[in-house]
Amino acid sequence: MILFRKGVTWIRDAVLSFEPDSNRLHTRDDNQFTYDWLIVAPGIQINWGKIPGLKESLGRNQVCSNYSYQHVDYTWETIRNFKEGTALFTHPAGAVKCGGAPQKIMYLAEDWFRRQGLRKDTEVVFATALPKMFAVAKYCKTLEKHVVERGIRALFRHNLISLNPEKKEATFEHLETKEKRVMPYDMIHVTPTMSAPDFIKSSPLANADGWVEVDKETLGHTRFPNVFGLGDASSLPTSKTGAAVRKQAPALVANLLAVMSGKLPTAKYDGYTSCPIPTARGRLVLAEFDYNGTPCETFPFDQSKERYSMYLLKKWLLPELYWHGMLRGRA
């Protein structure tokens, strides 16, 4: 699918470094380009090598992850062939793309085990570096209740630090006590650590944590007035989701056009993001909220309740919105 409009030049290369004081950037193919205005949106980097034992064992020995395009099919193979024992799911410290995804796969796997009559002989464990199931209280209440009802063991502030696939053991560090804990498993779904891309972290555009440093409302860079940033690599203090970018883009475009015309940026992004969380086949919680954690719900009913209608929205309507609306600038 080609989405570039007439007049757009597609440079099939990759940026290696920036010189924002000179309005210049350098690329992998040893090219350099100057710019008048720069929009930075390279996405997030998955750091498979940060957890010892993960990279080399992924896709075999019941070690799976939906975050790997090459190995995502092995997740379903692992879940489908699972018979009994401990099914372990992890959520790392730090930012990840789609913060709800680590528990989405856990809920769907648990539902599969239940439908296959395997729950009596299966322990489902969610080891998360977070202090609770979800950051927004309204949706957290529903998810915590669901975890209890489904008999899922949630371990909070547990960050995966290494994997021993031969012994089928995962080592966690408690982020508050620093205590190490080794947990055996029969299958494990790992959400890897993530960060801004290395070429962003080492650039003058980055803040102290490595993200493109932008104003959280205008999306303009805080130090370089002709630079804007959005998406997963930005410093915006909201969840890194496609829904967030959908709301960021119109604000950025409006402000870019304003400053190009010598005006002040007035459009504001309020931190809106969305996280559709399937809790089982045919059930879904649609979380929508802003920077303050205030629910910003689209529909005239309580979206914190698990609903079949929201599951259908996620399964059928959102893909259409993405491919034929968002990517074409229509939504």
C-alpha positions as a LaTeX table, in Angstrom:
\begin{tabular}{lrrr}
\hline
Residue & $x$ (\AA) & $y$ (\AA) & $z$ (\AA) \\
\hline
Met1 & 0.00 & 0.00 & 0.00 \\
Ile2 & 1.56 & 3.28 & $-1.12$ \\
Leu3 & 0.33 & 6.26 & 0.91 \\
Phe4 & 2.67 & 9.01 & $-0.27$ \\
Arg5 & 0.93 & 11.83 & $-2.05$ \\
Lys6 & 2.12 & 13.36 & $-5.30$ \\
Gly7 & 5.08 & 15.66 & $-4.73$ \\
Val8 & 6.51 & 13.72 & $-1.78$ \\
Thr9 & 10.04 & 12.38 & $-2.21$ \\
Trp10 & 10.67 & 9.07 & $-0.44$ \\
Ile11 & 14.31 & 8.74 & 0.56 \\
Arg12 & 14.94 & 5.05 & 1.22 \\
Asp13 & 17.66 & 5.50 & 3.78 \\
Ala14 & 18.02 & 5.63 & 7.58 \\
Val15 & 19.08 & 8.53 & 9.79 \\
Leu16 & 22.24 & 8.05 & 11.84 \\
Ser17 & 22.74 & 11.47 & 13.44 \\
Phe18 & 21.42 & 15.03 & 13.69 \\
Glu19 & 23.03 & 18.46 & 13.65 \\
Pro20 & 20.08 & 20.63 & 14.69 \\
Asp21 & 22.25 & 23.74 & 15.09 \\
Ser22 & 23.05 & 23.44 & 11.37 \\
Asn23 & 19.66 & 22.06 & 10.31 \\
Arg24 & 21.38 & 18.96 & 9.00 \\
Leu25 & 21.15 & 15.18 & 9.35 \\
His26 & 23.34 & 12.27 & 8.27 \\
Thr27 & 22.20 & 8.88 & 6.97 \\
Arg28 & 23.34 & 5.29 & 6.87 \\
Asp29 & 24.26 & 5.51 & 3.19 \\
Asp30 & 26.69 & 8.33 & 3.96 \\
Asn31 & 24.35 & 11.02 & 2.71 \\
Gln32 & 23.51 & 14.30 & 4.41 \\
Phe33 & 20.41 & 16.43 & 4.08 \\
Thr34 & 19.52 & 19.90 & 5.24 \\
Tyr35 & 16.04 & 20.92 & 6.30 \\
Asp36 & 13.94 & 23.94 & 7.13 \\
Trp37 & 11.56 & 22.02 & 9.35 \\
Leu38 & 12.03 & 18.59 & 10.88 \\
Ile39 & 9.46 & 16.13 & 12.24 \\
Val40 & 10.97 & 13.23 & 14.19 \\
Ala41 & 8.90 & 10.05 & 14.56 \\
Pro42 & 11.16 & 6.96 & 14.33 \\
Gly43 & 9.22 & 4.78 & 16.74 \\
Ile44 & 10.57 & 2.73 & 19.62 \\
Gln45 & 13.51 & 0.33 & 19.83 \\
Ile46 & 13.16 & $-3.20$ & 21.20 \\
Asn47 & 16.22 & $-4.23$ & 23.18 \\
Trp48 & 16.22 & $-8.02$ & 22.96 \\
Gly49 & 19.76 & $-8.28$ & 24.31 \\
Lys50 & 19.04 & $-6.45$ & 27.57 \\
Ile51 & 17.68 & $-9.60$ & 29.24 \\
Pro52 & 20.38 & $-12.31$ & 29.28 \\
Gly53 & 19.12 & $-15.57$ & 27.84 \\
Leu54 & 16.16 & $-14.09$ & 25.97 \\
Lys55 & 17.44 & $-13.33$ & 22.47 \\
Glu56 & 19.02 & $-16.73$ & 21.91 \\
Ser57 & 16.06 & $-18.72$ & 23.27 \\
Leu58 & 13.19 & $-16.79$ & 21.66 \\
Gly59 & 10.98 & $-18.96$ & 19.48 \\
Arg60 & 11.91 & $-22.28$ & 21.10 \\
Asn61 & 11.83 & $-24.05$ & 24.46 \\
Gln62 & 8.44 & $-22.49$ & 25.23 \\
Val63 & 9.89 & $-18.95$ & 25.22 \\
Cys64 & 7.66 & $-16.64$ & 23.16 \\
Ser65 & 6.89 & $-12.97$ & 22.58 \\
Asn66 & 4.30 & $-11.14$ & 20.51 \\
Tyr67 & 6.79 & $-8.30$ & 20.11 \\
Ser68 & 8.90 & $-10.28$ & 17.63 \\
Tyr69 & 7.59 & $-10.31$ & 14.07 \\
Gln70 & 9.76 & $-13.32$ & 13.27 \\
His71 & 8.55 & $-15.34$ & 16.25 \\
Val72 & 4.99 & $-14.14$ & 16.92 \\
Asp73 & 3.46 & $-17.33$ & 15.46 \\
Tyr74 & 5.35 & $-19.30$ & 18.08 \\
Thr75 & 3.26 & $-17.60$ & 20.77 \\
Trp76 & 0.11 & $-19.27$ & 19.49 \\
Glu77 & 1.95 & $-22.55$ & 18.98 \\
Thr78 & 3.16 & $-22.45$ & 22.58 \\
Ile79 & $-0.26$ & $-21.61$ & 24.02 \\
Arg80 & $-2.06$ & $-24.16$ & 21.84 \\
Asn81 & 0.30 & $-26.97$ & 22.86 \\
Phe82 & 0.41 & $-26.08$ & 26.55 \\
Lys83 & $-1.10$ & $-28.79$ & 28.76 \\
Glu84 & $-0.23$ & $-28.07$ & 32.38 \\
Gly85 & 2.14 & $-26.26$ & 34.73 \\
Thr86 & 3.07 & $-22.58$ & 35.11 \\
Ala87 & 2.33 & $-20.10$ & 32.33 \\
Leu88 & 4.37 & $-16.99$ & 33.09 \\
Phe89 & 3.79 & $-13.56$ & 31.49 \\
Thr90 & 6.02 & $-10.53$ & 32.07 \\
His91 & 5.90 & $-6.74$ & 31.85 \\
Pro92 & 9.26 & $-4.90$ & 32.13 \\
Ala93 & 10.26 & $-1.67$ & 33.80 \\
Gly94 & 10.22 & 1.41 & 31.59 \\
Ala95 & 8.14 & 2.41 & 28.61 \\
Val96 & 6.79 & $-0.18$ & 26.17 \\
Lys97 & 4.66 & 0.23 & 23.08 \\
Cys98 & 1.05 & $-0.44$ & 24.00 \\
Gly99 & 1.33 & $-0.70$ & 27.76 \\
Gly100 & $-1.67$ & $-3.02$ & 27.96 \\
Ala101 & $-0.31$ & $-5.58$ & 25.49 \\
Pro102 & 1.69 & $-7.64$ & 28.05 \\
Gln103 & $-1.51$ & $-8.45$ & 29.93 \\
Lys104 & $-3.72$ & $-8.76$ & 26.85 \\
Ile105 & $-1.93$ & $-11.92$ & 25.72 \\
Met106 & $-2.08$ & $-13.25$ & 29.26 \\
Tyr107 & $-5.87$ & $-12.85$ & 29.43 \\
Leu108 & $-6.37$ & $-14.46$ & 26.03 \\
Ala109 & $-4.08$ & $-17.38$ & 26.92 \\
Glu110 & $-5.86$ & $-17.92$ & 30.22 \\
Asp111 & $-9.20$ & $-17.93$ & 28.42 \\
Trp112 & $-7.87$ & $-20.55$ & 25.96 \\
Phe113 & $-6.62$ & $-22.74$ & 28.81 \\
Arg114 & $-10.03$ & $-22.47$ & 30.47 \\
Arg115 & $-11.90$ & $-23.37$ & 27.27 \\
Gln116 & $-9.67$ & $-26.41$ & 26.82 \\
Gly117 & $-10.34$ & $-27.61$ & 30.37 \\
Leu118 & $-6.73$ & $-27.03$ & 31.45 \\
Arg119 & $-7.16$ & $-24.44$ & 34.20 \\
Lys120 & $-7.24$ & $-26.96$ & 37.06 \\
Asp121 & $-3.67$ & $-28.00$ & 36.23 \\
Thr122 & $-2.42$ & $-24.57$ & 35.16 \\
Glu123 & $-1.08$ & $-21.65$ & 37.16 \\
Val124 & $-1.17$ & $-18.34$ & 35.29 \\
Val125 & 1.28 & $-15.76$ & 36.66 \\
Phe126 & 1.64 & $-12.12$ & 35.65 \\
Ala127 & 4.97 & $-10.70$ & 36.83 \\
Thr128 & 4.97 & $-6.97$ & 36.22 \\
Ala129 & 7.35 & $-4.16$ & 37.11 \\
Leu130 & 4.32 & $-1.91$ & 37.60 \\
Pro131 & 2.77 & $-1.30$ & 41.03 \\
Lys132 & $-0.75$ & $-2.22$ & 39.88 \\
Met133 & $-2.63$ & $-3.68$ & 36.93 \\
Phe134 & $-3.38$ & $-0.37$ & 35.22 \\
Ala135 & $-2.48$ & 3.29 & 35.73 \\
Val136 & $-6.04$ & 4.65 & 35.56 \\
Ala137 & $-8.14$ & 3.76 & 38.61 \\
Lys138 & $-11.43$ & 3.26 & 36.75 \\
Tyr139 & $-10.02$ & 0.54 & 34.49 \\
Cys140 & $-7.63$ & $-0.83$ & 37.11 \\
Lys141 & $-10.58$ & $-1.75$ & 39.32 \\
Thr142 & $-12.12$ & $-3.88$ & 36.57 \\
Leu143 & $-8.85$ & $-5.60$ & 35.69 \\
Glu144 & $-7.95$ & $-6.35$ & 39.30 \\
Lys145 & $-11.38$ & $-7.89$ & 39.81 \\
His146 & $-10.96$ & $-9.96$ & 36.64 \\
Val147 & $-7.56$ & $-11.23$ & 37.79 \\
Val148 & $-9.03$ & $-12.39$ & 41.09 \\
Glu149 & $-12.03$ & $-14.04$ & 39.44 \\
Arg150 & $-9.82$ & $-15.90$ & 36.96 \\
Gly151 & $-7.37$ & $-17.07$ & 39.59 \\
Ile152 & $-4.41$ & $-15.27$ & 38.02 \\
Arg153 & $-1.46$ & $-14.63$ & 40.34 \\
Ala154 & $-0.22$ & $-11.07$ & 39.94 \\
Leu155 & 3.28 & $-10.20$ & 41.17 \\
Phe156 & 3.85 & $-6.44$ & 41.23 \\
Arg157 & 7.19 & $-4.59$ & 41.05 \\
His158 & 8.83 & $-7.73$ & 39.63 \\
Asn159 & 11.20 & $-6.96$ & 36.76 \\
Leu160 & 12.62 & $-9.80$ & 34.64 \\
Ile161 & 16.45 & $-9.60$ & 34.60 \\
Ser162 & 17.54 & $-12.95$ & 33.14 \\
Leu163 & 16.29 & $-16.19$ & 31.62 \\
Asn164 & 17.64 & $-19.73$ & 31.87 \\
Pro165 & 15.78 & $-21.61$ & 29.11 \\
Glu166 & 17.57 & $-24.89$ & 29.76 \\
Lys167 & 16.27 & $-25.04$ & 33.32 \\
Lys168 & 13.09 & $-23.13$ & 32.44 \\
Glu169 & 13.77 & $-20.55$ & 35.12 \\
Ala170 & 13.23 & $-16.79$ & 35.08 \\
Thr171 & 14.99 & $-14.45$ & 37.51 \\
Phe172 & 13.24 & $-11.29$ & 38.67 \\
Glu173 & 14.33 & $-8.32$ & 40.72 \\
His174 & 11.87 & $-6.63$ & 43.04 \\
Leu175 & 12.19 & $-2.96$ & 42.16 \\
Glu176 & 11.71 & $-1.76$ & 45.73 \\
Thr177 & 13.48 & $-4.35$ & 47.89 \\
Lys178 & 16.07 & $-5.30$ & 45.17 \\
Glu179 & 15.52 & $-8.92$ & 46.20 \\
Lys180 & 16.17 & $-11.51$ & 43.48 \\
Arg181 & 13.59 & $-14.22$ & 42.87 \\
Val182 & 13.93 & $-17.27$ & 40.62 \\
Met183 & 10.67 & $-18.58$ & 39.20 \\
Pro184 & 10.25 & $-21.89$ & 37.31 \\
Tyr185 & 7.92 & $-21.94$ & 34.32 \\
Asp186 & 6.56 & $-24.34$ & 31.72 \\
Met187 & 5.96 & $-21.55$ & 29.22 \\
Ile188 & 6.86 & $-17.87$ & 29.31 \\
His189 & 5.72 & $-14.89$ & 27.28 \\
Val190 & 8.29 & $-12.11$ & 27.59 \\
Thr191 & 7.71 & $-8.45$ & 26.93 \\
Pro192 & 11.24 & $-7.15$ & 26.22 \\
Thr193 & 12.70 & $-3.88$ & 27.43 \\
Met194 & 12.34 & $-0.92$ & 25.07 \\
Ser195 & 13.78 & 2.55 & 24.58 \\
Ala196 & 14.17 & 5.33 & 22.09 \\
Pro197 & 16.36 & 4.29 & 19.13 \\
Asp198 & 20.10 & 4.58 & 19.75 \\
Phe199 & 20.55 & 7.32 & 17.16 \\
Ile200 & 17.96 & 9.38 & 19.05 \\
Lys201 & 19.47 & 8.72 & 22.48 \\
Ser202 & 22.89 & 9.93 & 21.33 \\
Ser203 & 21.56 & 13.01 & 19.54 \\
Pro204 & 21.20 & 16.66 & 20.65 \\
Leu205 & 17.44 & 16.20 & 20.28 \\
Ala206 & 17.19 & 13.83 & 23.27 \\
Asn207 & 16.35 & 14.58 & 26.86 \\
Ala208 & 18.14 & 12.97 & 29.81 \\
Asp209 & 16.17 & 9.74 & 29.33 \\
Gly210 & 16.92 & 9.51 & 25.61 \\
Trp211 & 13.54 & 10.57 & 24.18 \\
Val212 & 12.97 & 13.41 & 21.69 \\
Glu213 & 12.40 & 16.36 & 24.00 \\
Val214 & 9.14 & 18.07 & 23.03 \\
Asp215 & 6.55 & 20.24 & 24.71 \\
Lys216 & 3.77 & 17.93 & 25.85 \\
Glu217 & 1.02 & 20.17 & 24.44 \\
Thr218 & 2.42 & 21.75 & 21.25 \\
Leu219 & 4.79 & 18.85 & 20.32 \\
Gly220 & 7.44 & 21.39 & 19.38 \\
His221 & 11.00 & 20.70 & 20.50 \\
Thr222 & 11.87 & 22.55 & 23.69 \\
Arg223 & 15.24 & 23.78 & 22.36 \\
Phe224 & 15.02 & 23.79 & 18.57 \\
Pro225 & 12.00 & 25.78 & 17.31 \\
Asn226 & 11.98 & 24.23 & 13.83 \\
Val227 & 11.87 & 20.65 & 15.15 \\
Phe228 & 8.75 & 18.70 & 16.15 \\
Gly229 & 8.33 & 15.19 & 17.45 \\
Leu230 & 5.54 & 12.71 & 18.05 \\
Gly231 & 4.92 & 9.03 & 18.57 \\
Asp232 & 6.78 & 6.40 & 20.54 \\
Ala233 & 10.21 & 8.09 & 20.47 \\
Ser234 & 8.92 & 11.36 & 21.90 \\
Ser235 & 9.09 & 12.47 & 25.52 \\
Leu236 & 5.31 & 12.89 & 25.71 \\
Pro237 & 4.22 & 11.48 & 29.10 \\
Thr238 & 1.45 & 9.26 & 27.77 \\
Ser239 & 1.08 & 5.66 & 26.64 \\
Lys240 & 2.87 & 4.79 & 23.41 \\
Thr241 & $-0.07$ & 3.75 & 21.26 \\
Gly242 & $-1.42$ & 4.27 & 17.76 \\
Ala243 & $-4.45$ & 5.98 & 19.28 \\
Ala244 & $-2.17$ & 8.56 & 20.91 \\
Val245 & $-0.43$ & 9.32 & 17.61 \\
Arg246 & $-3.80$ & 9.72 & 15.93 \\
Lys247 & $-4.53$ & 12.65 & 18.27 \\
Gln248 & $-0.98$ & 14.00 & 18.28 \\
Ala249 & $-0.71$ & 14.34 & 14.50 \\
Pro250 & $-3.47$ & 16.96 & 13.98 \\
Ala251 & $-2.06$ & 19.14 & 16.78 \\
Leu252 & 1.44 & 18.88 & 15.35 \\
Val253 & 0.32 & 19.74 & 11.82 \\
Ala254 & $-1.67$ & 22.75 & 13.02 \\
Asn255 & 1.26 & 24.05 & 15.05 \\
Leu256 & 3.78 & 23.39 & 12.28 \\
Leu257 & 1.69 & 25.39 & 9.80 \\
Ala258 & 1.32 & 28.16 & 12.37 \\
Val259 & 5.04 & 28.58 & 13.05 \\
Met260 & 5.84 & 28.30 & 9.34 \\
Ser261 & 3.59 & 31.34 & 8.90 \\
Gly262 & 5.30 & 33.23 & 11.71 \\
Lys263 & 2.50 & 32.64 & 14.21 \\
Leu264 & 2.54 & 31.09 & 17.66 \\
Pro265 & 1.51 & 27.42 & 18.06 \\
Thr266 & $-1.93$ & 27.30 & 19.66 \\
Ala267 & $-3.14$ & 23.72 & 19.09 \\
Lys268 & $-2.82$ & 21.54 & 22.17 \\
Tyr269 & $-2.56$ & 17.79 & 22.59 \\
Asp270 & $-4.15$ & 16.75 & 25.89 \\
Gly271 & $-2.42$ & 13.39 & 26.25 \\
Tyr272 & $-5.32$ & 11.34 & 24.91 \\
Thr273 & $-4.56$ & 7.68 & 24.42 \\
Ser274 & $-6.56$ & 4.49 & 24.15 \\
Cys275 & $-5.92$ & 0.92 & 25.18 \\
Pro276 & $-8.42$ & $-1.76$ & 24.11 \\
Ile277 & $-7.87$ & $-4.65$ & 26.54 \\
Pro278 & $-9.44$ & $-8.02$ & 25.62 \\
Thr279 & $-10.02$ & $-9.90$ & 28.87 \\
Ala280 & $-11.27$ & $-13.04$ & 27.11 \\
Arg281 & $-12.52$ & $-14.11$ & 23.72 \\
Gly282 & $-15.57$ & $-11.92$ & 23.14 \\
Arg283 & $-14.95$ & $-9.52$ & 26.04 \\
Leu284 & $-13.05$ & $-6.23$ & 26.06 \\
Val285 & $-12.44$ & $-3.16$ & 28.20 \\
Leu286 & $-11.90$ & 0.01 & 26.15 \\
Ala287 & $-9.70$ & 2.35 & 28.19 \\
Glu288 & $-9.47$ & 5.95 & 26.96 \\
Phe289 & $-7.84$ & 8.68 & 29.04 \\
Asp290 & $-5.69$ & 11.83 & 29.01 \\
Tyr291 & $-2.52$ & 13.09 & 30.70 \\
Asn292 & $-4.30$ & 13.37 & 34.04 \\
Gly293 & $-5.67$ & 9.84 & 33.91 \\
Thr294 & $-9.14$ & 11.25 & 33.38 \\
Pro295 & $-11.32$ & 8.90 & 31.29 \\
Cys296 & $-12.10$ & 10.37 & 27.84 \\
Glu297 & $-14.58$ & 7.80 & 26.63 \\
Thr298 & $-16.04$ & 7.80 & 23.14 \\
Phe299 & $-19.28$ & 5.92 & 23.82 \\
Pro300 & $-22.24$ & 6.84 & 26.07 \\
Phe301 & $-21.74$ & 3.94 & 28.48 \\
Asp302 & $-19.21$ & 2.76 & 31.06 \\
Gln303 & $-16.26$ & 1.51 & 29.01 \\
Ser304 & $-14.57$ & 0.02 & 32.06 \\
Lys305 & $-17.03$ & $-2.87$ & 31.90 \\
Glu306 & $-16.15$ & $-5.91$ & 29.79 \\
Arg307 & $-18.32$ & $-5.87$ & 26.69 \\
Tyr308 & $-18.84$ & $-7.99$ & 23.59 \\
Ser309 & $-19.61$ & $-4.87$ & 21.54 \\
Met310 & $-16.17$ & $-3.42$ & 22.33 \\
Tyr311 & $-14.57$ & $-6.73$ & 21.37 \\
Leu312 & $-16.24$ & $-6.49$ & 17.96 \\
Leu313 & $-15.04$ & $-2.89$ & 17.68 \\
Lys314 & $-11.47$ & $-4.02$ & 18.28 \\
Lys315 & $-11.67$ & $-7.05$ & 16.00 \\
Trp316 & $-13.45$ & $-5.57$ & 13.00 \\
Leu317 & $-13.81$ & $-1.78$ & 13.08 \\
Leu318 & $-10.45$ & $-0.54$ & 14.41 \\
Pro319 & $-8.42$ & $-2.31$ & 11.68 \\
Glu320 & $-10.62$ & $-0.61$ & 9.06 \\
Leu321 & $-10.12$ & 2.74 & 10.80 \\
Tyr322 & $-6.36$ & 2.20 & 10.84 \\
Trp323 & $-5.81$ & 1.06 & 7.24 \\
His324 & $-8.43$ & 3.16 & 5.49 \\
Gly325 & $-8.76$ & 6.12 & 7.85 \\
Met326 & $-5.67$ & 6.95 & 9.88 \\
Leu327 & $-3.04$ & 6.01 & 7.31 \\
Arg328 & $-4.85$ & 7.98 & 4.63 \\
Gly329 & $-5.36$ & 11.03 & 6.81 \\
Arg330 & $-9.12$ & 10.63 & 6.97 \\
Ala331 & $-9.48$ & 9.90 & 10.69 \\
\hline
\end{tabular}
